[in-house]
Amino acid sequence: MTEGIRVYAVHAVRPDEICATEVIWHAKTAAEGYARELSTDPGVLAGAVTRFVLDTPGDRTAVALFVSGQRQAVPHVSNDRRIGANGWIKHPTLRQRGQT
């Protein structure tokens, strides 16, 4: 069996959310360079890189995290696939009626 094709997605981490993928790279080094630069943008807490394997549902791995241009330890990604900035996720029951 051959190994699947790997791609690297870069996301911006903001105070209350992790933004959708900004760009997908074939090369890990290019993705990490972009995430490093992204982490220095105003309003961005961090730039994160996640590795995905094409045609393999559920196969993803956090590979890099940059804050202010500096590499950080990669945080644990929970199995329920919810990640919140600063390690906290607002529970849905805390929303008021009419809010989405």
Contact map, one row per residue, 1 for C-alpha under 8 A:
1110000000000000000000000000000000000000000000000000000000000000000000000000000000000000000000000000
1111000000000000000000000000000000000000000000000000000000000000000000000000000000000000000000000000
1111100000000000000000000000000000000000000000000000000000000000000000000000000000000000000000000000
0111110000000000000000000000000000000000000000000000111100000000000000000000000000000000000000000000
0011111000000000000000000000000000000000000000000000110000000000000000000000000000000000000000000000
0001111100000000000000000100000000000000000000000011110000000000000000000000000000000000000000000000
0000111110000000000000011111000000000000000000000011110000000000000000000000000000000000000000000000
0000011111000000000000011111001000000000000000001111000000000000000000000000000000000000000000000000
0000001111100000000011111000001000000000000000001111000000000000000000000000000000000000000000000000
0000000111110000000011110000001101100000000000111100000000000000000000000000000000000000000000000000
0000000011111000011111100000000000100000000000111000000000000000000000000000000000000000000000000000
0000000001111100011111000000000000100110000111110000000000000000000000000000000000000000000000000000
0000000000111110111000000000000000000000000111110000000000000000000000000000000000001000000000000000
0000000000011111111000000000000000000000001111000000000000000000000000000000000000001000000000000000
0000000000001111100000000000000000000000001110000000000000000000000000000000000000001100000000000000
0000000000000111110000000000000000000000000000000000000000000000000000000000000000011000000000000000
0000000000001111111000000000000000000000000000000000000000000000000000000000000000011000000000000000
0000000000111101111100000000000000000000000000000000000000000000000000000000000000111000000000000000
0000000000111100111111000000000000000000000000000000000000000000000000000000000000000000000000000000
0000000000110000011111000000000000000000000000000000000000000000000000000000000000000000000000000000
0000000011110000001111110000000000000000000000000000000000000000000000000000000000000000000000000000
0000000011110000001111110000000000000000000000000000000000000000000000000000000000000000000000000000
0000000011100000000011111000000000000000000000000000000000000000000000000000000000000000000000000000
0000001111000000000011111100001000000000000000000000000000000000000000000000000000000000000000000000
0000001110000000000000111111011000000000000000000000000000000000000000000000000000000000000000000000
0000011100000000000000011111010000000000000000000000000000000000000000000000000000000000000000000000
0000001100000000000000001111111000000000000000000000000000000000000000000000000000000000000000000000
0000001100000000000000001111111100000000000000000000000000000000000000000000000000000000000000000000
0000000000000000000000000011111110000000000000000000000000000000000000000000000000000000000000000000
0000000000000000000000001111111111000000000000000000000000000000000000000000000000000000000000000000
0000000111000000000000011011111111100000000000001000000000000000000000000000000000000000000000000000
0000000001000000000000000001111111110000000000001000000000000001000000000000000000000000000000000000
0000000000000000000000000000111111111000000000000000000000000000000000000000000000000000000000000000
0000000001000000000000000000011111111100000000000000000000000000000000000000000000000000000000000000
0000000001110000000000000000001111111110000001111000000000000000110000000000000000000000000000000000
0000000000000000000000000000000111111111000000100000000000000000111111100000000000000000000000000000
0000000000000000000000000000000011111111100000100000000000000000000010000000000000000000000000000000
0000000000010000000000000000000001111111100101100000000000000000000010000000000000000000000000000000
0000000000010000000000000000000000111111100111100000000000000000011110000000000000000000000000000000
0000000000000000000000000000000000011111110101000000000000000000001110000000000000000000000000000000
0000000000000000000000000000000000001111111100000000000000000000000000000000000000000000000000000000
0000000000000000000000000000000000000001111100000000000000000000000000000000000000000000000000000000
0000000000000110000000000000000000000000111110000000000000000000000000000000000000000000000000000000
0000000000011110000000000000000000000111111111100000000000000000000000000000000000000000000000000000
0000000000011110000000000000000000000010001111100000000000000000001100000000000000000000000000000000
0000000000011100000000000000000000100111000111110000000000000000111100000000000000000000000000000000
0000000001111000000000000000000000111110000111111000000000000000111000000000000000000000000000000000
0000000001111000000000000000000000100000000001111100000000000111110000000000000000000000000000000000
0000000111100000000000000000001100100000000000111110000000000111100000000000000000000000000000000000
0000000111000000000000000000000000000000000000011111000000011111000000000000000000000000000000000000
0000011110000000000000000000000000000000000000001111100000011110000000000000000000000000000000000000
0000011110000000000000000000000000000000000000000111110000111000000000000000000000000000000000000000
0001111000000000000000000000000000000000000000000011111100110000000000000000000000000000000000000000
0001111000000000000000000000000000000000000000000001111110000000000000000000000000000000000000000000
0001000000000000000000000000000000000000000000000000111110000000000000000000000000000000000000000000
0001000000000000000000000000000000000000000000000000111111100000000000000000000000000000000000000000
0000000000000000000000000000000000000000000000000000011111100000000000000000000000000000000000000000
0000000000000000000000000000000000000000000000000000000111110000000000000000000000000000000000000000
0000000000000000000000000000000000000000000000000001100111111000000000000000000000000000000000000000
0000000000000000000000000000000000000000000000000111100001111100000000000000000000000000000000000000
0000000000000000000000000000000000000000000000000111000000111110000000000000000000000000000000000000
0000000000000000000000000000000000000000000000011110000000011111000000000111100000000000000000000000
0000000000000000000000000000000000000000000000011110000000001111100000000100000000000000000000000000
0000000000000000000000000000000100000000000000011100000000000111110000111100000000000000000000000000
0000000000000000000000000000000000110000000001111000000000000011111000111100000000000000000000000000
0000000000000000000000000000000000110010000001110000000000000001111111110000000000000000000000000000
0000000000000000000000000000000000010011000011100000000000000000111111110000000000000000000000000000
0000000000000000000000000000000000010011000011000000000000000000011111000000000000000000000000000000
0000000000000000000000000000000000011111000000000000000000000000011111100000000000000000000000000000
0000000000000000000000000000000000010000000000000000000000000000011111110000000000000000000000000000
0000000000000000000000000000000000010000000000000000000000000001111011111000000000000000000000000000
0000000000000000000000000000000000000000000000000000000000000001111001111100000000000000000000000000
0000000000000000000000000000000000000000000000000000000000000001100000111110000000000000000000000000
0000000000000000000000000000000000000000000000000000000000000111100000011111000000000000000000000000
0000000000000000000000000000000000000000000000000000000000000100000000001111100000000000000000000000
0000000000000000000000000000000000000000000000000000000000000100000000000111110000000000000000000000
0000000000000000000000000000000000000000000000000000000000000100000000000011111011100000000000000000
0000000000000000000000000000000000000000000000000000000000000000000000000001111111100000000000000000
0000000000000000000000000000000000000000000000000000000000000000000000000000111111000000000000000000
0000000000000000000000000000000000000000000000000000000000000000000000000000011111000000000000000000
0000000000000000000000000000000000000000000000000000000000000000000000000000111111100000000000000000
0000000000000000000000000000000000000000000000000000000000000000000000000000111111110000100000000000
0000000000000000010000000000000000000000000000000000000000000000000000000000110011111011100000000000
0000000000000001110000000000000000000000000000000000000000000000000000000000000001111111100000000000
0000000000001111110000000000000000000000000000000000000000000000000000000000000000111111100000000000
0000000000000010000000000000000000000000000000000000000000000000000000000000000000011111000000000000
0000000000000000000000000000000000000000000000000000000000000000000000000000000000111111100000000000
0000000000000000000000000000000000000000000000000000000000000000000000000000000000111111110000000000
0000000000000000000000000000000000000000000000000000000000000000000000000000000001111011111000000000
0000000000000000000000000000000000000000000000000000000000000000000000000000000000000001111101000000
0000000000000000000000000000000000000000000000000000000000000000000000000000000000000000111111100000
0000000000000000000000000000000000000000000000000000000000000000000000000000000000000000011111100000
0000000000000000000000000000000000000000000000000000000000000000000000000000000000000000001111110000
0000000000000000000000000000000000000000000000000000000000000000000000000000000000000000011111110000
0000000000000000000000000000000000000000000000000000000000000000000000000000000000000000001111111011
0000000000000000000000000000000000000000000000000000000000000000000000000000000000000000000011111110
0000000000000000000000000000000000000000000000000000000000000000000000000000000000000000000000111110
0000000000000000000000000000000000000000000000000000000000000000000000000000000000000000000000011111
0000000000000000000000000000000000000000000000000000000000000000000000000000000000000000000000111111
0000000000000000000000000000000000000000000000000000000000000000000000000000000000000000000000100111
